[in-house]
Amino acid sequence: MSDTFRIGGSIEVGRLGFGAMQLPTGPAEVRANSVAVARRAVELGVTLIDTAYLYGWGANEELLVEALHPFPDDVLVTTKVGVIPPEPPREAALCGRPEVLRDQVERALRRLRTERLELLQLHRVDPEVPLADQVGTLRDLRDEGKIGHIGLSEVTVAELDEARRIVDIASVQNRYNLLDREHDPVLDACTAAGIAFLPWRPVLPATTAGEVAAVAAELDATPAQVALAWLLGRSPVVLPIPGTASIRHLEENVAAADLQLTDQQRARLDAANQ
């Protein structure tokens, strides 16, 4: 399989990305480490970096700007909207109202210091707002030149189909890993349509499986590397986005792109899920 993928048919990225969610934004020493991790990811050739308004209510986006702006031409920083700050006892709330989505996109443009968000994903579908209104708002923002491509997160096959009747969908970001395969049907739909599939939580809990550890020992690799290699071999549209605040773990994760599993090892890992 290729080690790159063209999101939306036009944005070429390496298939192993980086999820910035785990990068803390303070205090100063901790923030400096987060900046160093983000910079190291790009040095290692990572060209897909995932963030969201939810991650620190914009603070994670601002951290990436501090670390990487002006963003290299070959680096895609994708963000997400559609969640609003907490109102106790909730940690956060979904909100897909058109005016909220539009405002969050405008704020993301300012925080990321760009005129267009090349890939903007709806963080969650708000069940209180018609999907057509949510996706339709993002379509309008795309037509205005503020969004390049539109993605969805945590959707079903039916929701993906409905959204695609309204606008082209370039990516889907669902929870998925070797031992958490609830969204196999969504991944299969993305594979058939050539839609990028960004599995979040791509490593845990897969690294707890005994068979993963056994394969890792055979390959002189870590269980996390085996879990990522399995994902990369699952479908050519899979773009894992493992996150970490450790440069050592980052380097291990990036090295997983070169790990080759045999057919027999893949079969054993598939059986471990069953």
KAMO-V820514 format. One record per residue. RES is the residue in three letters. PHI is phi in radians with two decimals (* if undefined). NEAR is the number of other C-alpha atoms within 12 Angstrom. D_LAST is the distance of its C-alpha to the last C-alpha in Angstrom with 1 decimal. Layout:
BEGIN
res->{RES & RES}
phi->{PHI & PHI}
near->{NEAR & NEAR}
d_last->{D_LAST & D_LAST}
END
This chain:
BEGIN
res->{MET & SER & ASP & THR & PHE & ARG & ILE & GLY & GLY & SER & ILE & GLU & VAL & GLY & ARG & LEU & GLY & PHE & GLY & ALA & MET & GLN & LEU & PRO & THR & GLY & PRO & ALA & GLU & VAL & ARG & ALA & ASN & SER & VAL & ALA & VAL & ALA & ARG & ARG & ALA & VAL & GLU & LEU & GLY & VAL & THR & LEU & ILE & ASP & THR & ALA & TYR & LEU & TYR & GLY & TRP & GLY & ALA & ASN & GLU & GLU & LEU & LEU & VAL & GLU & ALA & LEU & HIS & PRO & PHE & PRO & ASP & ASP & VAL & LEU & VAL & THR & THR & LYS & VAL & GLY & VAL & ILE & PRO & PRO & GLU & PRO & PRO & ARG & GLU & ALA & ALA & LEU & CYS & GLY & ARG & PRO & GLU & VAL & LEU & ARG & ASP & GLN & VAL & GLU & ARG & ALA & LEU & ARG & ARG & LEU & ARG & THR & GLU & ARG & LEU & GLU & LEU & LEU & GLN & LEU & HIS & ARG & VAL & ASP & PRO & GLU & VAL & PRO & LEU & ALA & ASP & GLN & VAL & GLY & THR & LEU & ARG & ASP & LEU & ARG & ASP & GLU & GLY & LYS & ILE & GLY & HIS & ILE & GLY & LEU & SER & GLU & VAL & THR & VAL & ALA & GLU & LEU & ASP & GLU & ALA & ARG & ARG & ILE & VAL & ASP & ILE & ALA & SER & VAL & GLN & ASN & ARG & TYR & ASN & LEU & LEU & ASP & ARG & GLU & HIS & ASP & PRO & VAL & LEU & ASP & ALA & CYS & THR & ALA & ALA & GLY & ILE & ALA & PHE & LEU & PRO & TRP & ARG & PRO & VAL & LEU & PRO & ALA & THR & THR & ALA & GLY & GLU & VAL & ALA & ALA & VAL & ALA & ALA & GLU & LEU & ASP & ALA & THR & PRO & ALA & GLN & VAL & ALA & LEU & ALA & TRP & LEU & LEU & GLY & ARG & SER & PRO & VAL & VAL & LEU & PRO & ILE & PRO & GLY & THR & ALA & SER & ILE & ARG & HIS & LEU & GLU & GLU & ASN & VAL & ALA & ALA & ALA & ASP & LEU & GLN & LEU & THR & ASP & GLN & GLN & ARG & ALA & ARG & LEU & ASP & ALA & ALA & ASN & GLN}
phi->{* & -1.20 & -1.63 & -2.27 & -2.58 & -1.73 & -1.23 & 1.14 & 1.37 & -2.37 & -1.71 & -1.48 & -2.34 & -1.19 & -1.31 & -1.83 & -1.73 & -2.43 & -1.66 & -1.49 & -0.96 & -1.44 & -1.45 & -1.25 & -1.81 & -3.06 & -1.25 & -0.98 & -1.14 & -1.18 & -1.09 & -1.06 & -1.14 & -1.08 & -1.07 & -1.12 & -1.14 & -1.07 & -1.16 & -1.14 & -1.00 & -1.18 & -1.03 & -1.41 & 1.73 & -1.20 & -2.12 & -2.22 & -2.18 & -1.86 & -2.44 & -2.93 & -1.02 & -1.01 & -1.34 & 1.43 & 0.91 & 1.72 & -1.15 & -1.19 & -1.08 & -1.13 & -1.09 & -1.14 & -1.12 & -1.04 & -1.36 & -2.22 & -1.30 & -1.22 & -1.12 & -0.98 & -1.04 & -1.64 & -1.84 & -1.78 & -1.81 & -1.88 & -2.23 & -2.35 & -2.31 & 1.98 & -2.25 & -2.05 & -1.00 & -1.24 & -2.26 & -0.80 & -1.56 & -1.36 & -1.39 & -2.88 & -2.38 & -1.32 & -2.70 & -1.87 & -1.09 & -0.92 & -1.19 & -1.26 & -1.06 & -1.09 & -1.13 & -1.17 & -1.14 & -1.07 & -1.19 & -1.12 & -1.04 & -1.23 & -1.12 & -1.52 & 0.95 & -2.44 & -1.62 & -2.62 & -1.57 & -1.12 & -2.42 & -2.10 & -1.97 & -1.36 & -1.11 & -2.65 & -1.40 & -1.41 & -1.19 & -1.54 & -2.19 & -0.94 & -1.01 & -1.06 & -1.25 & -1.20 & -1.20 & -1.10 & -1.13 & -1.14 & -1.08 & -1.10 & -1.16 & -1.12 & -1.12 & -1.42 & 1.53 & -1.60 & -2.26 & -1.56 & -2.33 & -2.00 & -2.26 & -2.23 & -2.42 & 0.96 & -2.07 & -1.61 & -1.07 & -1.11 & -1.15 & -1.09 & -1.08 & -1.09 & -1.11 & -1.20 & -1.31 & -1.75 & -2.77 & -1.13 & -1.91 & -1.67 & -2.65 & -2.34 & -2.13 & -2.08 & -1.20 & -2.91 & -2.81 & -0.94 & -1.80 & -2.30 & -2.03 & -0.97 & -1.70 & -0.91 & -1.09 & -1.19 & -1.07 & -1.10 & -1.14 & -1.15 & -1.06 & -1.12 & -1.68 & 1.27 & -1.66 & -1.07 & -2.09 & -1.82 & -1.27 & -1.67 & 0.92 & -1.36 & -1.85 & -1.38 & -1.58 & -1.02 & -1.23 & -1.50 & -1.35 & -1.06 & -1.18 & -1.11 & -1.11 & -1.15 & -1.13 & -1.05 & -1.12 & -1.11 & -1.74 & 0.95 & -2.22 & -1.64 & -0.99 & -1.10 & -1.12 & -1.13 & -1.06 & -1.25 & -1.10 & -1.08 & -1.07 & -1.08 & -1.52 & -1.19 & -2.88 & -1.19 & -1.61 & -1.36 & -2.20 & -1.10 & -2.24 & -1.11 & -2.05 & -2.88 & -1.88 & -2.01 & -1.11 & -1.07 & -1.16 & -1.02 & -1.10 & -1.11 & -1.10 & -1.09 & -1.14 & -1.09 & -1.09 & -1.73 & -1.44 & -1.90 & -1.65 & -1.34 & -1.03 & -1.16 & -1.13 & -1.09 & -1.09 & -1.15 & -1.20 & -1.06 & -1.19 & -1.09 & -1.15 & -1.26}
near->{17 & 19 & 28 & 28 & 33 & 29 & 38 & 28 & 20 & 19 & 26 & 27 & 35 & 34 & 41 & 49 & 48 & 48 & 41 & 43 & 34 & 32 & 38 & 30 & 32 & 17 & 11 & 12 & 12 & 18 & 24 & 22 & 25 & 36 & 33 & 28 & 36 & 48 & 32 & 26 & 41 & 34 & 19 & 25 & 28 & 39 & 38 & 43 & 44 & 42 & 44 & 42 & 38 & 32 & 30 & 25 & 28 & 30 & 28 & 37 & 41 & 34 & 37 & 43 & 30 & 23 & 29 & 29 & 23 & 16 & 23 & 19 & 16 & 21 & 31 & 40 & 45 & 49 & 47 & 46 & 49 & 42 & 35 & 29 & 22 & 15 & 11 & 8 & 8 & 11 & 15 & 20 & 23 & 26 & 31 & 35 & 31 & 28 & 21 & 25 & 37 & 31 & 24 & 38 & 44 & 27 & 28 & 39 & 32 & 19 & 27 & 35 & 22 & 25 & 20 & 29 & 36 & 38 & 45 & 46 & 47 & 50 & 39 & 35 & 34 & 30 & 18 & 16 & 22 & 19 & 33 & 27 & 27 & 39 & 43 & 30 & 35 & 45 & 33 & 25 & 32 & 28 & 17 & 17 & 20 & 29 & 32 & 33 & 39 & 45 & 45 & 46 & 39 & 30 & 35 & 26 & 25 & 15 & 27 & 38 & 24 & 23 & 33 & 27 & 16 & 21 & 28 & 29 & 40 & 38 & 47 & 50 & 45 & 38 & 30 & 37 & 42 & 44 & 30 & 26 & 26 & 20 & 27 & 26 & 19 & 37 & 37 & 25 & 28 & 37 & 24 & 16 & 25 & 26 & 36 & 48 & 51 & 47 & 46 & 38 & 32 & 41 & 36 & 25 & 23 & 33 & 31 & 22 & 28 & 21 & 27 & 39 & 25 & 22 & 33 & 31 & 17 & 18 & 21 & 19 & 27 & 29 & 35 & 41 & 40 & 46 & 50 & 50 & 46 & 42 & 45 & 39 & 34 & 30 & 30 & 32 & 41 & 46 & 51 & 51 & 45 & 46 & 39 & 32 & 30 & 25 & 25 & 18 & 23 & 37 & 31 & 29 & 37 & 39 & 25 & 35 & 37 & 24 & 29 & 27 & 30 & 17 & 14 & 12 & 26 & 27 & 20 & 22 & 35 & 25 & 16 & 24 & 24 & 13}
d_last->{24.8 & 27.6 & 27.8 & 29.5 & 29.0 & 31.7 & 31.0 & 32.8 & 33.9 & 36.4 & 35.2 & 34.0 & 31.8 & 29.8 & 26.1 & 25.5 & 27.2 & 28.1 & 27.6 & 30.8 & 29.8 & 29.7 & 33.3 & 35.7 & 39.1 & 41.4 & 43.4 & 45.2 & 43.7 & 40.2 & 40.9 & 42.4 & 39.2 & 37.2 & 39.7 & 39.4 & 35.6 & 35.9 & 38.6 & 36.7 & 33.8 & 36.3 & 37.9 & 34.7 & 34.4 & 32.1 & 33.4 & 31.0 & 31.5 & 30.0 & 32.0 & 32.9 & 35.7 & 33.6 & 33.3 & 36.6 & 38.2 & 39.2 & 39.7 & 36.7 & 38.2 & 41.5 & 40.1 & 38.8 & 42.3 & 43.9 & 41.7 & 41.7 & 44.2 & 45.6 & 42.1 & 42.0 & 42.1 & 38.8 & 36.9 & 35.3 & 35.1 & 33.3 & 33.6 & 32.6 & 34.7 & 34.4 & 34.2 & 37.3 & 38.3 & 37.6 & 39.6 & 39.0 & 36.9 & 34.6 & 33.5 & 33.8 & 34.2 & 33.2 & 36.2 & 36.3 & 39.9 & 41.6 & 44.2 & 41.8 & 39.6 & 42.8 & 44.1 & 41.0 & 41.0 & 44.6 & 44.1 & 41.2 & 43.6 & 46.1 & 43.9 & 42.4 & 45.9 & 45.1 & 46.4 & 43.1 & 39.4 & 37.9 & 34.4 & 34.4 & 31.3 & 31.3 & 29.5 & 28.4 & 29.6 & 32.2 & 31.8 & 35.6 & 36.7 & 36.2 & 33.8 & 36.6 & 38.8 & 36.4 & 35.5 & 39.0 & 40.4 & 38.4 & 39.5 & 43.1 & 42.8 & 41.4 & 44.5 & 46.7 & 45.4 & 43.7 & 40.1 & 39.1 & 35.6 & 33.6 & 29.9 & 27.8 & 25.3 & 22.6 & 23.2 & 21.6 & 22.0 & 25.1 & 26.6 & 26.2 & 27.9 & 30.6 & 31.4 & 31.6 & 34.2 & 36.3 & 35.9 & 34.0 & 30.9 & 30.3 & 27.2 & 24.4 & 23.2 & 20.0 & 17.8 & 14.8 & 13.0 & 10.0 & 8.4 & 10.5 & 10.0 & 12.0 & 14.6 & 13.0 & 15.9 & 18.4 & 17.6 & 17.8 & 21.1 & 22.4 & 21.7 & 23.6 & 26.4 & 26.7 & 26.2 & 25.3 & 22.0 & 22.4 & 19.3 & 20.6 & 19.1 & 17.5 & 17.2 & 16.5 & 14.3 & 12.5 & 15.4 & 14.6 & 11.6 & 13.1 & 11.8 & 13.3 & 16.5 & 16.7 & 16.6 & 19.1 & 21.3 & 21.4 & 22.5 & 24.8 & 23.1 & 21.8 & 18.2 & 19.2 & 20.5 & 17.3 & 15.4 & 18.3 & 18.5 & 14.9 & 16.0 & 19.2 & 17.8 & 15.4 & 18.6 & 22.3 & 22.8 & 20.7 & 23.1 & 21.5 & 24.1 & 23.4 & 26.2 & 28.1 & 31.7 & 31.8 & 33.3 & 31.6 & 28.1 & 29.2 & 30.3 & 27.1 & 25.1 & 27.5 & 27.3 & 23.6 & 24.9 & 26.2 & 23.2 & 22.0 & 18.7 & 18.9 & 16.9 & 15.6 & 14.6 & 12.8 & 10.8 & 10.0 & 9.1 & 6.8 & 5.1 & 5.4 & 3.8 & 0.0}
END
